């Protein structure tokens, strides 16, 4: 566990409530017992929020509404700051801009917690994306916030996104494989393909759900929330935080762009094969970080940042789809091996594998053009006004 001990009794209560056995009766089904356990965890978390000033007491219906659509700007409850810490933030500065964005993301992260526990649609995806955005912001704007304070938070945010990723990645892969089978003509689906997919889905989905709930019930997660609140209460500002937001944020964007240039050039120059797949995936992570940094800088930089974010998003989507194809082909190969061992036809699995390979090749051919457009949007004169 990272950070200082949890002194807040309400925060400790979340762990106690989530770790104790659910209040059950003999006539309860397994699903009922699981629901009761989640209610207890959600109660403990909401109590922590009330004590710490987030003011979140959502009902289940309100939580699902929060999860179904992004909150409007300025409506997310923000962490409180002490007067002394707020006085150190220069109005209109880079520090104020970055802290406002961080506050919004922290509020969104805590808002999504009950929805994730209850299994609301798309909640895991949104919480994972929020954690990634927050981690990327702390990484890209280290010239504003001291990394000695933010790097431990970034490590915990990476851990959280990774734990949520097991459930989310399975959701994406399941939809991809299911739709692939569904789109095939019936005469090309040989053997119990649907049944094998269902068995695989049930096992993987249960494991992903278990990891998500264990992460949210862990002391490390609560320590992360405490650390994020401490960051808002006493922001570790660096000297450049007092600088003009346009200049400081533009310089940070250009640094992220230069890193992405090196990654993308390496990926596009690598011959086709596993090494190229890995290089494209590595470049995709850099594209995502640049996109998040550009979106954070949009209020200060305006149209140039918006254009850059849009074009880098196209690069990210193409490289992401290519990586999803790599993951899908690996899953299809493993299911084909299992089907063969059980004496089932492997034709359909091989057909789907070939389709994924062809689609990946088409996306790779689109990548150089999308990357050229993104590079053109990262003009220094446009960003450094």
N, C-alpha and C positions, 0 to 999 in steps of 0.2 A: 504494500500500500504506500502511495506517494503522499507527501505533504504532511501538514501538521495533523495531530489527532483531532477527531471530530468532537468538539466541545458541546455542540448544540444537542440538547436532549431529543428534539424532534427528529434531527437527522439520524441519531442512534436508533430512534424508534422504527425508522423505516427498515433497518437491518433486522431488528428484533421481530418485527411483524412479518417480514418476508421469509425469515428463517424458521419461524415456528410452524408447526403443522396447522393446516387449515381446519377450521371448525366444521366438522363433517358429521354426518349421521349414517348409519348402516344402509339406509335406503338410497343414498346418493349414488348417482352414476359417476364414472371417472370424469366425464365432462363437467358435471356439477361440482365435483371437488376442485377441479382446476379453476373453474370460474370463481369459486369462493376464495381460493388462494390469491387470485389476481385482484379481487376486490380488497383483500387485506393489504396487499402491496401498494395498491393505488391510494388507499386511505392514508397509509404512512407517508407516501410521497407528497400528497396534497397537504398534509399537516406540516411537513417541512417547508413547503412553499409559502404557506400562510405565515409561519413564524419568520421567514426570511424576507418577507415583504413583496413576494411576487403576486399575491392576491389572487391566486388561481384556485377556484373552487368549481370547476366545470362539472356539469352533469355528463352522463354518457352521450346524450344527444348533442350537447354543446361541443364535446370533445370531437365527435365525428364530424361536426360542421367545420371545426378548426382544421381537421385533417383533410377534409375534402377540398378546401380552397385556401390559397395562401392568405395570410392576414394582411389587411391593408396597412400601408406604411403608417407608423406612428401609433398603431392600436395594440401592439404587443407590450405587455407589462415589462418594464425595464428594471434591471437591478438598481438598488439604491446606491448612491454615492455619498460619502461624507462631505460636508461643506468644504473642508480643507483640501480634499483631493480635487473637487470640482473647481476650486479657485485656481488650481495650478494649470488648468486647461485653458489655453488662449482661445478666445472666440474666433471662429473662422479659420483656425489653424489646421494643419494636418492631423494633429493629435485629436482635436475635437471631431473631425470627420471620421477617423478610424474608430474612435471609441463609440460613436453613435452607431456605426455599422456593427461593431462587436456586440453592443448592447442588444440590438435587434436580433442578432443570431442567438444570443444566450436566451433571450425571452422565447424565441421560437423553439429552441431545444427543450426547455422546460415545459412549454405548452404541449408538446407532442408526447411527453412521457406517458400520461394515462392512456392515450390512444394506442400507443405501441403495446402497452401491457394488455389492453383489451382486444388486441388484434384487429383494430379498425383498418379498413382498406387503405393501402398505400402509406400507412403510418411509418412503417419501418424504413421505406425508401426515403421519405421526407426527413426523418430524423438522421439517417445516415448522410444524406446530402448536406443537411445543416451542419453536422459535425465536420464534414469535409470542408465546407465553406469557411467555417470558423478556423479550422486548422490552417487552411491556405492563407487566410487573412493574417494570422499571426506570423506565418512564415514570410509572406511577401512584404509585410510592413514592419520588419524588424528594425528599420531605421527610426521608427516612431515608438515602438514598445520594446523594452529591454528583453532580449532573448533569454537572459538568465532567469527571468520570471516566467516567460511564455513557453520556453522549450519543454518544461515538464508538462504543461497543459497540452501542448501539441502531441506529446507522446501518449497521453491518456486519451486524447481525441482520436488519435490513430487507432489505439486499442479498441475504443468504443465502435468506431466505424467498421473495424475488422470483425468484431463480434456480431454486429448487426448484418454484416455482409453475408454470413452463412445463410441466413433466411432470405435476404433480398436476392442474392445471386441465384439461389434455387428457384425463386419465383420467376426470374427472367428466363432461366434455362428451361423450366417446365413449360412455360408458355411457348417458347421457341420450338421445342420438340413436339409438343401437342399440336400446335398449328401446322407443323410440317407433316405430321401423320394425317391430320384432318384434310389437308389440301391434296393429298394423293388420291388418285382414282382407286376405287375399292379393289380392283383386280391386282393392284400393285402392293396391297397390304397383305402379306403372307404370314401366317402364324399368329399367335396371341400377342401381337404388338401392343395393343391397347392395354391388355392386362399386365404385361411386363412394365409398361410405363407407370401404371397405377401403383404397383408394388414398390417400384423405385421411388416414386413421388412421396408415398406415405412415409417411407423410412427417412428420406432426406428432409422432408418438411418437419417431421418431429424433432430431428436433431437440430435444425436451424432454429426452431422455436425455443428449444431448451436453452441454447446458447444465448439467445436474446434475453430471455427472462432471467437467466442466471447473471448476465452482465448488469441488468438494471437493479438486481437485488444485492449487488456486490458492494463492499466498502470502497473499492476503487472508484466506482461510479459516483458514489456520494462525495468522495474526496474531490473528484473532478468538479462537481457542482459547487462545492465550497471554494475551490480554487478559482473558478470563473467569477463567482461573486466577489471574491477578494480582489480579482483583477479590476472589476468595475469600481469597487470601493476605493482602492488605492492604486490607480493605474501607474505602472512603472515607465513613465515617460522619459524619452531620451531628448537630447537638445534639439534634434530636428523636428520634434513634435510641435515646437512653437513656430516652425516655418510655414510659409505659404503653401496651402494644400495642393494647389495645381503643380507647383514645382516638385515638391517632395513625392507626391503620388505618381507623377509622370516618370520620375527617375526610377522608382521602384518597378513600374510596369516595364520599362525598357530593360531592366536587369532580368526580369522574368522572361521577356521576349528573347534576349540573347541566350539564355539557358536553353530555351525551347529550340532555337535555331540549331544549336549543336546537336541536340538529341534527334531532331527531325532529319537533319542532313545525314547523320550516321545511319538512321533507319532506312532512308531511301537509297542509300548507297550499298546496303547489305544485300547480298544475293538472296533470292527466295528460299525459304526454309525456316526451321525453328528459330534460328538466330535472328532472322528478320522479323518474325512474329514477336519475339521478345523485345526487340528494339522498337517496334511500332507501339507496343504496349507501354514501354518506358516513355516514349515521346507523348503518348496519349495522356499520361499523368502530368507531364509538363504543360500540355495544352489546357488541361482542366485547371491547373493552378493559375495560368495566365488569364484564362477566362474569368475565374472567380475574382482575381485581382482587378481586372478591368471593370467588372460589374460593381465592385466595391468603390472604385474611383469614378464611376459614372456621374454622381451628383456634382463632383468637383470639375471633371474634365469635359463633361457633356458629350456631344456627338462623336468626337474621335474615339472615346472610350467605348461608347455604345457600338460603333462600327467594328472596332477591334474585337469586342466580346462576341459579336454575332458571327464574325468570320472564323474566329478560333473555335467557336462552338461547332461549326461545320466540320472542322478538322477533327475535333474531339469525337463527334458522332461517327464519322467514317472509321477512324481508328478504333473506336469502341465497338462498332459493329464487327470489324475485322477480328477483334479479340474475342467477342462473343462467339464468333464462328469457330475459332480455335478451341474454345471450351466445349462447344457443342459437338465438334468432331471427336474430341477425346471421350465425351460421355457416350456418344453413339458407338464408338469402337468397343468400349467396355461392355455395353449392353449387347452388342453383337457377339462378343466372346461368351457372355453368360448364356445367350440364346443358343449358340452352337453347342455349348457344353450340355445343355438340357435337351438337345436333339431337335431344336426348333429351326425353322428356316432363317437364314441371315440376309436374305435378299433385300428386304425393306430397310434394314439398318444400313446396309451398304449403299442403297440408293439415296437415303437421306444424307449419308456422309459425303457422297459425291456432290449433291446439291449444295451442301454447306461449303465445300471446297470451291465450287464455281462462283458462288456468291462472294466469298472472301476475295477471290481474284478480281472480281469486278470492282469491289470497294477499294482495293489497293491501287487499281488503275486510276481511280478518281482522286486519290489522295494528293498527288503532286500539284494538280491544278488548285485544289482547295487550299493547300499550303501556300502557294504563290499569292493567292488573294489575301490570305491572312497576313503574310509578310508585308504586303503593300499597305495594309491598314495600320501597321506599326511604324508610321513615319515619325521621326523625332520632331520635325518641325510642327506637325499637327498636335502631338501630345504635349510638347514643351512650349506652350503658348507664352 
